[in-house]
Amino acid sequence: MKRAKTTFMKRGISILLSLTMLALLLPARSVLAETVEDSAAQKEESYRQIIIRDVPECTWTSDTEISHTTELCDPEGNVNGYIYEYENDGEPAGYLQLDLSMDGPVLDCYCFGGEHPAAKEIRELPTTVSENSGKEKVLYLGGYSYFLLGEENDEGLAEAYDVMNHNQAFIDCGKAAEMYQADVSAKEQAFAQQTAISNSTMSAQSANTITKLVPSFGGLTLATYTNMSTQSYGCGAICGTNICMYWSKCRGKTGLFTTSQAVYDNLKGKMDIQQIGLGGGTNGPKAYNGLKAYVAEKGYSTSAATYLGSGYSWNWIVSAINAGHPVIQSACYNKTTQYINGKVIYVPEGKKYHEDHHFVAVFGYQYIDVVNTLIIADCHSSSTVYKAYAILTSQMGWDGFTPIAMPYQPIAFYVV
């Protein structure tokens, strides 16, 4: 009995020691077990404090509160982002979006005005409509491709609602997942390159955050799809409108701008913007020549304007902004869509392909927490959006899953 008691005591001591060691390991294990949501929330708080501290244009304060949080997922159902919307004294005060598709949460974009366009659309959708019932997940494929996602049908296509294009759709989630992973790989490479540039620049200038805007920029209510009559297309003309608004109100070229609607209507014709399918648009050369024609019509010269068909880089756009030239940037994407009986099907192979462009106007750049951002008018928000360059150039577009080989088409625009 004595030996048995000794054995029992030894076992008890062994178990106690094991439990003690386990307790000592709990802090490390709790970090490993930390939820995606908690990790993202910590990163959001960190970014928000950096922005409040370092960005002169920031309208957030210590009293700014989160009003809404929207969780995003990828085609396999994994959380790939969060949208945090803010309010000051009960009024919308912009948003911050995190990307979680890579190794840890990183900044996607932020804005100091209004509400996030996709999150706002989702909140305002009538959930009682039969087509939207049961679609609770928000699928995010990059760019402005947000979908309310439902169940798969017998053909392996998931019923969905295209939030930004306002139409019912079907998505082949298996194929979308393959192409989405290719997007993530391209984005990881772009971030690695940009992090190296950012670290080098901020180290050289001994700064945590560097923000550079074109001269005298500020005080503008930017033109968007929703604050004009645009029929939800014509991003090239919207960007041209915002460029002309800047030159008129901030740089003294007053003859370039009357109202956003008047300038947009004029540019829409000069850029040869045509309706195509559910949207419409133009290409880089037509946008460039149309804007030049409009400026000349108003009695000004664009002798320093530049159209770059290839060779685009971060350094190129930094040089343009430093020279006082706002930029119109276009990215070209494959739209993997097919229209059947008025509905849109997103299927990558064996179907009809479209080239899709989306233009944004660039008014500045920023280095923040090793993320390089462009300060853009994105046609959706009436305030400028600070958008991660690596994400903008690897995923921008309405419905595109992956960029095609066609280079980006920036226009550095200078009026004299």
N, C-alpha and C positions, 0 to 999 in steps of 0.2 A: 504493500500500500504506500509505503514511504517513497519507493522509487516511482510509482505511478504519480504520486502527488508532485514529485520533483519534475517529472516529464511534463505534467500539466502546467506547472508553473513556468517551465522553460518555453512551452508553447505560448502561454499567455504573454510572457515577456516579449517573445518574437512578434506576436500579433501587435502588441502595444508599440514596439519599435517601428513596425511597418506602418501603423496608423500615424505615428509621429512623423515619419518621413513623408508620408502622403500629405499630411497637413502642411509640412514645410514646402511641399511642391505646389500647393494649391494656388498661390499667387501667379506662378508661371502658367499653370494649367488654365486658370481663369482667363488669362490673356488669350490663350489659344482657343478657349471656348467662347470668347467674346463674340456676340452676334454681329452679323453684317450691319444691321441697323445701328447698333451702338457705335461700331467703328466709324460708320458714315457720319453719325451725329457728332462725334468728337472732331472729325475732320472739318465738318461744316462750321463748327464753333471756332476752330483754329483759323480757317480761311476768313471767316467774318471778322474776327478780331484783327487780323493782319490788314484787311481791307479798310476797316475803320481807322486804324492807326496810320496807314501809309498812302492811301489814295485820296488826293485832295478833293475830288469830285464826289466823294462818298456822302450820302445823305442818311446813312444808318448811324445810330448812336447806341449807347449801352442800354437804352430803353426800347430799342427796336425788338419786336417779337416775331416769332414764327407763327404765321396765320394758317398755313396749310402745308402738308407734306405729301408728296405723291411718289409712290414706289414704282419703279420701272423694272421690266424683266426682258430677258433675251428669248429667242425662239425655243429654247429648251426649258424655260420657266425659271431660270436662275436670275436673282436680282442683279441688274446691271447698272442701276443708277437711282438717284433720288433727286427730286425737285423740292427745294425749300422756298416757300414764298413768305414775304415779310410784310409787316405793317407798322406804321408810325401813328400812334393815337387813333387806331382803328381804320386808317386809310392805307391802301396798297402802297408798298414801298419797294417793289422790285423782287428779285429772286436770285437764287444761286442753285446751279445744277451740278451734281457730282457724277463722275463716270466711275463705275465699279467693275468694268469689264476686264481690267488688267490686274496687276498685282497691287491691290490696295486702292482706296478711293483717291481720285485726282480731280482737279477742277476742270469742269467742262465749260461753264460760262456763268456770268452774273450780270445783273442789271439793276439800276437804282430806281427805275420807274415802272409803275403799273404791275400787272400780273403776268405770270408765265403764259404765253399764248396757248400752248397745248393743254396745260393743267386747267386753265380757265375754260377752254372749250369742253373739257371732260366734265367739269363741275356743272356746266350749263346745259349739258345734253339731257333731254327728257328720258330718264331711265324707264319710264312707263311705256315708251315705244317698243313694240314687240321685237324689232330688229336689234335693239340694244340690250334687251334683258338677258341676264346670264353672262354678260361680258364684263368680268370684274378685273382681270389682269390688264395692265397697260404694257403692251409690247413696244419696245423701243429698238429700232434698227439703225439709229444714227441719223444725223442731219435733222430733218423735220418729219421723220417717219415715225409717228406715234399711232398705235392702233389699240382699240379695245378688243381684246381677244376672247373668242368663245371656243366651243368644242369643235373637234374635227368631225367632218362628215364621212360618209362611206367611201369617198374618193381620196381621203387623206388630206383634205383641205380644211383648214380651220376658218370658221366664220369670224369676220372681223369688221370693225368700223374704222375707217381711215379718218382720224381726228382732224387733221389739218386740211384735207381735201373734201371733207363732209360727204363721204359716200360709203356704201356698203362694199365689202371686199372679201376675198378668200385668200388665204395664205398657205402655201406649202411649207409648213414649219421645218420639215426635214431638210429640204433644199435651202431654205432660208438660213438654217443653223450652219450649214456648210459655208455659205457665203459670208455669214456674219463672222465666223471664226477667221476667215481670210481678212476681213475688215479689222478685226482686233489685232491680228499679227502686223498688218500695215501700220496701225495706230501705235503699237508698241515700238516699232522701229522709228516712227516719226518722233515720238516722245523722247526716245533715247538720244536722237540727234539734237532735239531742241533743248534738252536738259544740259547737254554739254555746252551749247551756245550760251544758255542762261547763266550757268555757273561761271563761265569765263567772263562774261560781261559784268555781272554783279560783283565778282571778285575784283575786277579791274577798277570799278568805280566805288568799291567799298559801300555798296548799297544793298538793302534787303528788297526794295521794290523800286522799279524805274518806270515812270509813265511819261509818254511823249505824245502830244496831240499836235495837229496842224495848227498854225497860228490863229489865235483869237477864237478858237472853236468853243461854242457853248451857247446856252440859251435857246436852243432850237427844239421845236416840236416836230419831230421827223415824220415824213410821209410814210404811210403803211398801207397794206392791203385794205384795212378796215376803216381808216379815217378819210378815205376817198372812195369814189365810185370807180373801182378797178375790175370788177367781175373776178376778183381773186387771182389775177395773173398780170404779167407785165412787170416782173421784178427789175428788168433793165431800165424801164422808164421811171420806176419808183426810185431806183438808185440815182439816175440822172437828175431827178427832181431834187433829191436831197443834196447832191453835189451843187446844183445851181442855187439852192436855198443857202448853203454855206457861203458860196462866193458872194452872194448878194448881201446877206445879213451880217456876215462876219468879216468880209474882205472888201466891202464897198462897191462891188459890181452890181449896183442896184437894178440895172435894166434886165438882169437875168431872171428875176423872180417876181411874180405877182401873187398868185395863189398856187398851192400844191396841185390842185385839180387842173388849173389852166396849163401849168408846165407839163404835167403828166400827159394830158391829152395831146399836146403838141409833140412831145417826145415819142409817144406811142406810134404816131404816124411816121415820124422821121426814122425811128429804129425798125420800122416794118414789123411791128409786133403782131403776130397772127394767132388766132385761137387754134389750139391743137388738142383734140380729145377733150378731157375735162379741164384743161388749163390752156396755156399758150405762152408764147415768148418769142425770143429772137436769139441771135448768136453774138459772139464777141465783136467781130468786125462791124456788123450792122449797128450794134450799140455804140461803138466808138465813133463811127462816121455820123450816126444820127445825132449824137451829143455835140460833135464838132459843128454840124450844120446848124443846130439850134443856137449855139453860142455865136456863130458868125451872123446869123439872122438878127441877133440882138445887138450887133455892132462891136463885138469883142473878138480878140484873137486867141487861138489856142496853140501858139507856136511851140510851146514847151510840152505839149501833151505827148504821151508815149503809149503805143499799143505794143504789148509784149506777147507774141504768140508762143514762145517757149523760153526756157531758161529761168523760170520764176523761182525765187528763193526768199527766205526770210530776210537776208541781207539786202535784197533788191527792194523789198517793200519798206524796210527801215530807212534806206537811202531816200526813197521817194517822200516819205513822211518828214524826214529831217530837212528835205529841200522845200517843204511847205506844200507838197502835192498830195491832195486826197486821191484815193485809188478806188476804182471799181474792179472787183474781182469776180470771176466766174469760174465755177468748177463744172466739169462735164461728167455725167454718170450714165450707166446703163439703167434704164427703167425696165424692169422685168415685169411688164404688165400685158394683159390681154383683156380687151373689152368684149364681154359676152352678155347680150341682152341687157345692156345698160349697167352691168356690174363689172367690177374690176377684179381680175385674178392676178395675184402676184406669184408667178411660177418662173423659176430661172431658166429652165431648159426647154427647147422645142417649141417655144412660143414666140410671139412678136416682141422684138426689142425696140426700144426707143432711146435716143440720146436725150438727156435732160440736163438743162443748165439751171443754176440758180445764182443770181448776182447779189452781191452785197457791196455797200460803199464803206471803205475803210478810212477812218479819220485819225487813227493813231495806233500805237502799239504799247505793250507793257511787259516787263519782266516781273513776275510775282511768285515767290516760293518755288523757284526753279521751273515755273510754267510760263511760256511765252504766249501772250494773248494779243489778238488784234482787236481794236476798238472799232466796232462796226455799226452801221445802220442795216439791220437784217431784213427790213420790209415787214416785220411783224410787230416790233416794239417801237413806240414813239420816242423812246430814250435809247441812247447807245448801249450796245451789248458788248461786254468784254468776253471774247470767245477764244478758247485755247487754239492756237495756230495748228498744232498737230492734229487736233480733232477736226477743225474746219477744213483742212486740206486733205484729210483722208476719208471724211464721211459726209461732206456737205452735199445737199441735194434734196429734192422733195421725196422721191420714192426709191432712190438708188440704194442698192445693197453694197456695191463695190465700185470704186472709180475705174474708169477705163483708161486706156493709154493716152488719150488726148490730153495735152498739157493744160494747166490752168491758164486763164487768159486775163491778166491784170491790165488795167488802164490807169496810168498816172496822169491826172488831169490838172493842168495849170492854165489859168485864164489871165490874160494881160490886156 
